[in-house]
Amino acid sequence: MPTQIDVVLPCLDEAAALPGLLTALPPGYRAIVVDNGSRDGSPQVAARHGARVVHEPRRGYGAAVHAGLEAAEAELVCVLDADGSFDPGELPALVAPVADGAADLSVGRRRPVSAGAWPWHARAGTALIAALLRQRGVPLRDLSPIRAARRDALLALGVTDRAFGYPLELLIRAAAAGWRIHELDVSYAPRAAGTRSKVSGSVRGTLRATRDFAGVLRTVGRPR
């Protein structure tokens, strides 16, 4: 296992979640908080808790993740939402198949810990897109925003989406490239109090994300 693993955390107004999240990172996991235009002091909170802060002015989940990958220096990189819904203590289990050479990409399948952790509209939208993805030969049940892979390989895939469609395009391109993709159950909790989801926090956000996903499905080539 490498001595250092970088953890990219795309961030937009997550100041309330960052202290608990950053202090829970396992030893050897270095946080790179990519601020995407926060107005709640998130960059300052992240810096106070030892994170490296990167500023990405172009709005969008994919833009923030890509900026974090470019800034990362470790061979292995994780991507994790900054809202407190995932347990950083589960990252080593996610990283292990990649570090051991058993997988090229390791992704989490969300398992809600309570009824309110994953709203019905977000769950339904994910189920629809995942079903369409399986029709294209990618045997996954989730599009989870928690994953691990090798940094250089991720950048070499050439993912172009800079909005909500980024993780879907990543999975399609990875499958087309013949990557071995490992899906692991992970706990999914309600996001930290004082933060609001840009996707699952509203039906409108879910519909916007589903629209971005549909655009990716129309334009990105099918796996071989």
Buried (B, 14 or more C-beta within 10 A) or exposed (E): EEEEBBBBBBBBBBBBBBBEBBEBBEEBBBBBBBBBBBEBEBBBBBBEBEBBBBEBEEEBBBBBBBBBBEBBEBBBBBBBBBBBBBBBEBBBBBBBBBBEEEBBBBBBBBEBBEEEBBBEBBBEBBEEBBEBBEEBEBEBBBBBBBBBBBBEBBBEBEBBBBBBBBBBBBBBBBBBBEBBBBBBBBBBBBBBEEBBBBBBBBEEBBEBBBEBBBBBBEEBEEBE
